[in-house]
Amino acid sequence: MGEGRGVGYDPVKLAEGLKGVVCRGLERKYYRFRGGRWYGGIATADCVGCNLRCVFCWGWQVRDNPAKAGFWCTPDEVAGKLAGIARRRGYTQVRISGNEPTLCREHLLAVLDRLEGSGLAFILETNGILIGHDPSYARDLSKYDFVHVRVSLKGASPEEFARLTGARPEAFELQLKALENLLDYGVSAHPAVMLSFSEPSSVERLKERLGEIDPKLVEEFEEEYVFLYPHVVKQLKKAGVWPRVAYSPDSIPQELI
């Protein structure tokens, strides 16, 4: 299942180790730049390296080979490529996705510096672990009013989180803490929750917890489900885990795009 699975690893420590592989000063490793239909049209930079080992990850082949995957990019190159794709395709939104964008903090903030004033909205897709661990990360993001943070919760409970990621169950709390830290600093954010493996009762309990942080997190609760790409199916079978709800790539409901 790749490094870290099944041993109750600490994703904060795993992130520290990965930084030496995928971060180099202000540079970061990426493996692809693309346009796409998500969010109604968005330019995407797919980065290398993640501090979680989700069994349903569509980017696991890059995730598990960070030293060999991708190529180095400066903040100027990333911002330029994203803005160029958006301009050519008529998009108003850009994002860093693929693996975990928050691993290389200085790089991410430098990319945002270069996108400021471009008129483009930036969607930060993150597991939230590092933002939950260090509130100053949320403080730094609050400087950019064009940033919206989509915190992807891996399951609806600590137990589901551990089963899906192989990480310590208590690390689930850092995902919720990320949302709290972001809202405390006035950063636009919402939860996107992987529900393919969740019991309805755990979803309701999660919504109660989110409501205690801020009722708007329940109103903006985004449902996320597994998409059965062939390489994802391979990993699920290898892990002996199968989703209660999932969709094939050619039949994804419009509301999930």
C-alpha positions as CSV (number, residue, x, y, z in Angstrom):
1,M,0.0,0.0,0.0
2,G,3.0,2.3,0.0
3,E,5.0,3.9,2.8
4,G,3.1,4.5,6.0
5,R,0.1,2.3,5.5
6,G,-1.1,0.0,8.3
7,V,1.3,1.2,11.0
8,G,-0.6,4.1,12.5
9,Y,1.9,6.7,11.2
10,D,1.9,10.3,12.2
11,P,1.1,12.4,9.1
12,V,2.8,15.5,10.5
13,K,6.1,13.6,10.8
14,L,5.6,12.1,7.4
15,A,5.1,15.6,6.0
16,E,8.4,16.7,7.5
17,G,10.2,13.8,5.8
18,L,8.6,14.5,2.5
19,K,9.6,18.1,2.4
20,G,13.2,17.1,1.8
21,V,12.1,15.2,-1.3
22,V,9.5,17.5,-2.9
23,C,10.5,21.0,-1.7
24,R,13.7,22.8,-2.6
25,G,13.9,26.4,-1.5
26,L,11.0,28.1,-3.2
27,E,10.8,25.3,-5.8
28,R,8.4,22.3,-5.7
29,K,7.9,19.2,-7.7
30,Y,4.9,18.9,-10.1
31,Y,4.0,16.3,-12.6
32,R,1.3,17.9,-14.7
33,F,-0.5,21.1,-15.6
34,R,-4.0,20.9,-17.2
35,G,-7.4,22.4,-17.7
36,G,-10.5,20.5,-16.7
37,R,-14.3,20.6,-16.2
38,W,-14.2,20.5,-12.3
39,Y,-15.7,23.6,-10.6
40,G,-17.3,24.6,-13.9
41,G,-13.8,24.9,-15.5
42,I,-10.4,25.3,-13.7
43,A,-6.7,25.4,-14.4
44,T,-4.8,22.8,-12.3
45,A,-1.2,22.2,-11.3
46,D,-0.8,18.7,-10.0
47,C,1.9,18.5,-7.3
48,V,4.1,15.6,-6.1
49,G,4.0,14.3,-2.5
50,C,1.4,13.7,0.1
51,N,1.4,13.0,3.9
52,L,-1.6,10.7,3.8
53,R,-1.9,7.2,2.2
54,C,-5.5,7.0,1.3
55,V,-6.6,3.7,-0.2
56,F,-8.9,5.4,-2.7
57,C,-6.3,8.0,-3.9
58,W,-6.3,8.5,-7.7
59,G,-2.8,10.0,-7.6
60,W,-1.2,7.1,-5.6
61,Q,1.3,6.2,-8.3
62,V,2.9,9.6,-8.0
63,R,2.3,9.8,-4.3
64,D,4.3,6.6,-3.6
65,N,7.2,7.6,-5.8
66,P,8.0,11.2,-5.0
67,A,11.7,11.0,-5.6
68,K,11.3,9.7,-9.1
69,A,8.1,11.5,-10.1
70,G,7.7,15.0,-11.6
71,F,9.9,18.0,-12.3
72,W,10.9,21.1,-10.4
73,C,9.0,24.4,-10.8
74,T,9.5,27.8,-9.4
75,P,6.6,29.9,-8.1
76,D,6.8,32.1,-11.2
77,E,6.5,29.0,-13.5
78,V,3.5,27.6,-11.6
79,A,1.7,30.9,-11.5
80,G,2.5,31.6,-15.2
81,K,1.3,28.2,-16.3
82,L,-1.9,28.4,-14.3
83,A,-2.7,31.9,-15.5
84,G,-1.9,30.9,-19.1
85,I,-4.2,27.9,-19.1
86,A,-7.0,30.0,-17.5
87,R,-6.6,32.7,-20.0
88,R,-6.6,30.4,-23.0
89,R,-9.7,28.5,-21.8
90,G,-11.6,31.4,-20.3
91,Y,-11.4,30.1,-16.7
92,T,-11.7,32.3,-13.7
93,Q,-10.3,29.7,-11.2
94,V,-7.0,27.9,-10.6
95,R,-5.8,25.3,-8.1
96,I,-3.0,23.1,-7.0
97,S,-4.1,19.5,-6.7
98,G,-2.9,16.0,-7.4
99,N,-1.2,15.3,-4.1
100,E,-0.9,17.7,-1.0
101,P,-0.4,21.4,-1.9
102,T,0.5,22.5,1.7
103,L,3.7,20.4,2.1
104,C,5.9,23.2,0.6
105,R,4.6,26.2,2.5
106,E,7.0,28.8,1.3
107,H,6.5,27.7,-2.3
108,L,2.7,27.8,-2.0
109,L,2.7,31.3,-0.4
110,A,5.1,32.5,-3.2
111,V,2.7,31.2,-5.9
112,L,-0.2,33.1,-4.2
113,D,2.0,36.2,-4.1
114,R,2.4,36.0,-7.9
115,L,-1.3,35.3,-8.5
116,E,-2.4,38.3,-6.4
117,G,-4.1,40.9,-8.6
118,S,-4.6,38.5,-11.5
119,G,-8.4,38.4,-11.1
120,L,-8.3,34.6,-10.7
121,A,-9.8,32.7,-7.7
122,F,-7.5,30.1,-6.1
123,I,-8.9,27.0,-4.7
124,L,-6.6,25.3,-2.2
125,E,-7.5,21.6,-2.0
126,T,-5.9,20.1,1.1
127,N,-6.3,17.4,3.7
128,G,-5.8,20.2,6.2
129,I,-3.4,18.3,8.5
130,L,-0.6,20.9,8.5
131,I,-3.1,23.8,8.8
132,G,-4.7,22.0,11.8
133,H,-1.3,21.4,13.3
134,D,-0.1,25.0,13.0
135,P,-2.6,27.9,13.2
136,S,0.0,30.3,11.7
137,Y,-0.6,28.5,8.4
138,A,-4.2,29.7,8.4
139,R,-2.9,33.2,9.4
140,D,-0.6,33.3,6.4
141,L,-3.4,32.2,4.0
142,S,-5.6,35.0,5.4
143,K,-3.5,37.6,3.6
144,Y,-5.0,36.4,0.3
145,D,-8.7,37.3,-0.2
146,F,-8.9,35.4,-3.5
147,V,-8.2,32.0,-1.8
148,H,-10.8,29.5,-0.9
149,V,-9.8,26.3,1.0
150,R,-11.5,23.0,0.4
151,V,-10.6,20.7,3.3
152,S,-11.0,17.1,2.2
153,L,-11.9,15.0,5.2
154,K,-10.9,11.4,4.8
155,G,-14.0,9.7,6.3
156,A,-16.6,10.9,8.8
157,S,-14.9,9.7,12.0
158,P,-11.5,9.0,13.5
159,E,-12.1,5.2,12.9
160,E,-12.9,5.7,9.3
161,F,-10.0,8.0,8.8
162,A,-7.6,5.4,10.2
163,R,-9.0,2.6,8.1
164,L,-8.9,4.7,4.9
165,T,-5.5,6.3,5.4
166,G,-3.5,4.0,7.7
167,A,-2.7,7.0,9.9
168,R,-3.3,7.4,13.6
169,P,-7.0,7.9,14.2
170,E,-6.4,11.0,16.4
171,A,-4.9,12.8,13.3
172,F,-8.5,13.1,12.1
173,E,-8.9,15.9,14.7
174,L,-6.3,17.9,12.8
175,Q,-8.6,18.0,9.8
176,L,-11.4,19.5,11.9
177,K,-8.9,21.8,13.6
178,A,-7.9,23.1,10.1
179,L,-11.4,24.3,9.4
180,E,-11.6,25.9,12.8
181,N,-8.2,27.7,12.3
182,L,-9.2,28.9,8.9
183,L,-12.5,30.3,10.0
184,D,-10.8,31.9,13.1
185,Y,-8.5,33.8,10.7
186,G,-11.4,34.8,8.3
187,V,-10.3,32.4,5.5
188,S,-13.1,31.2,3.2
189,A,-13.3,27.4,3.6
190,H,-15.6,24.4,3.5
191,P,-15.4,20.7,4.2
192,A,-15.5,18.1,1.5
193,V,-16.1,14.7,3.1
194,M,-15.3,11.3,1.6
195,L,-18.5,9.4,2.2
196,S,-18.1,6.3,0.1
197,F,-17.2,4.2,3.1
198,S,-19.3,6.0,5.8
199,E,-22.3,4.8,7.9
200,P,-25.1,7.3,8.0
201,S,-24.8,7.5,11.8
202,S,-21.2,8.6,11.6
203,V,-22.1,11.3,9.0
204,E,-24.7,12.7,11.3
205,R,-22.2,12.8,14.2
206,L,-19.7,14.6,12.0
207,K,-22.3,17.2,11.0
208,E,-23.0,17.8,14.7
209,R,-19.3,18.4,15.3
210,L,-18.9,20.7,12.3
211,G,-22.0,22.6,13.5
212,E,-20.3,23.2,16.8
213,I,-17.4,24.8,15.0
214,D,-19.6,26.9,12.7
215,P,-23.1,26.2,11.4
216,K,-22.1,27.3,7.9
217,L,-19.8,24.3,7.7
218,V,-22.9,22.1,7.7
219,E,-24.7,24.3,5.2
220,E,-21.6,24.0,2.9
221,F,-20.9,20.3,3.5
222,E,-19.7,18.8,0.3
223,E,-20.2,15.1,-0.4
224,E,-17.2,13.4,-2.0
225,Y,-17.2,9.8,-3.4
226,V,-14.8,7.4,-4.9
227,F,-14.4,7.4,-8.7
228,L,-13.5,3.9,-9.9
229,Y,-10.6,4.6,-12.2
230,P,-8.8,1.3,-13.0
231,H,-5.7,2.2,-10.9
232,V,-8.0,3.1,-8.0
233,V,-9.8,-0.2,-8.2
234,K,-6.5,-2.0,-8.1
235,Q,-5.6,-0.3,-4.8
236,L,-9.0,-0.9,-3.2
237,K,-8.8,-4.6,-4.0
238,K,-5.2,-4.8,-2.7
239,A,-6.3,-3.2,0.6
240,G,-9.4,-5.4,0.9
241,V,-11.6,-2.3,1.1
242,W,-14.6,-1.6,-1.1
243,P,-16.9,1.5,-1.1
244,R,-20.5,1.5,-0.2
245,V,-21.1,4.2,-2.8
246,A,-18.8,4.9,-5.8
247,Y,-19.1,6.0,-9.5
248,S,-17.4,4.9,-12.7
249,P,-15.5,7.8,-14.4
250,D,-18.0,7.9,-17.3
251,S,-21.1,8.2,-15.0
252,I,-20.1,10.9,-12.5
253,P,-23.2,12.9,-11.4
254,Q,-23.1,16.5,-12.5
255,E,-23.4,17.7,-9.0
256,L,-20.1,16.1,-8.1
257,I,-18.2,17.8,-11.0
